[in-house]
Amino acid sequence: LRTGFVLNERVLELAKRVERLDDDVRNIDRRLVRMETLVELAGRQQRLPGGAV
């Protein structure tokens, strides 16, 4: 019974870690999308007449 309790606690801790990692991956994905958008906008500005090239 004690072994089952310890195992259950370890599984719950691992589940929490996975959830935190999942949140981290989502945040990284959002940041990458924002960076891609900024790069696209910068590229468009350079192609416009009077752009900074």
C-alpha positions as CSV (number, residue, x, y, z in Angstrom):
1,L,0.0,0.0,0.0
2,R,2.8,2.4,0.9
3,T,4.5,1.7,-2.4
4,G,1.3,2.5,-4.3
5,F,1.1,5.8,-2.4
6,V,4.7,6.8,-3.2
7,L,4.2,5.8,-6.8
8,N,1.0,7.9,-7.0
9,E,2.8,10.9,-5.6
10,R,5.6,10.5,-8.2
11,V,3.1,10.3,-11.0
12,L,1.3,13.4,-9.8
13,E,4.7,15.3,-9.6
14,L,5.6,14.2,-13.1
15,A,2.2,15.3,-14.4
16,K,2.8,18.7,-12.9
17,R,6.2,18.9,-14.5
18,V,4.8,17.9,-17.9
19,E,2.1,20.6,-17.5
20,R,4.7,23.3,-16.8
21,L,6.8,22.1,-19.8
22,D,3.6,22.3,-21.9
23,D,3.0,25.9,-20.8
24,D,6.6,26.7,-21.5
25,V,6.3,25.3,-25.0
26,R,3.1,27.3,-25.6
27,N,4.8,30.5,-24.5
28,I,7.8,29.8,-26.8
29,D,5.4,29.1,-29.7
30,R,3.6,32.5,-29.1
31,R,7.0,34.3,-29.0
32,L,8.1,32.6,-32.2
33,V,4.9,33.6,-34.0
34,R,5.3,37.3,-32.8
35,M,9.0,37.2,-34.0
36,E,7.9,35.8,-37.4
37,T,5.3,38.6,-37.7
38,L,7.9,41.3,-36.8
39,V,10.3,39.9,-39.4
40,E,7.5,39.9,-42.1
41,L,6.6,43.5,-41.2
42,A,10.2,44.6,-41.4
43,G,10.6,42.9,-44.8
44,R,7.5,44.7,-46.1
45,Q,8.7,48.0,-44.8
46,Q,12.0,47.6,-46.7
47,R,10.2,46.9,-49.9
48,L,8.0,49.9,-49.7
49,P,9.0,53.1,-51.6
50,G,11.0,55.2,-49.1
51,G,11.7,52.2,-47.0
52,A,14.9,51.9,-45.0
53,V,17.2,50.2,-47.5
